[in-house]
């Protein structure tokens, strides 16, 4: 298998799980990854599975993400950290008063 970005030998597949708005069982001939798109109910059980070389795999512990899904994961991590920081500031503000 080759990397979806550069064509080098793939060492990982994208582990991103998401909900995809696809109709049940249709095959998109224009999809460059040639996947059969599944129903809404089972889509969240599937992973992206884009093949990636070591250079293009974005690692978070044991999980690897393609560039597209890495952006989504990074944004979610940043938002979670921002919410935790805001809660911490709100708690510190109450202690000062």
Order of alpha helices (4+ residues) and beta strands (2+ residues): beta-alpha-beta-beta-beta-alpha
